[in-house]
């Protein structure tokens, strides 16, 4: 099983890019987007690289 990118931790096992063997992302680069003009908390952001399995 692919170990993923150890620089990008992720526990979203429903994502196509989750390493499955550990909580890493298999992508080399991800896009993080914000919901508001000024992100003031973690809930204001999302991983825009998410793809459903």
C-alpha positions, 0 to 999 in steps of 0.5 A: 500500500502507498505510504503517502506524502508524510508532509500532508497528514489526512484522516479523511478515509473517504477521499480518493487520495488517502493513503489507506495504510496510514493517515497521509495524503498521496498527493504531492500538492493540495489546494486549501480554500477558504469560505470567507474573505478572511479565514479566522478559524479552521472551520473556515477552510477546506481541502479543495483537493478532496475527491470521493472514492 
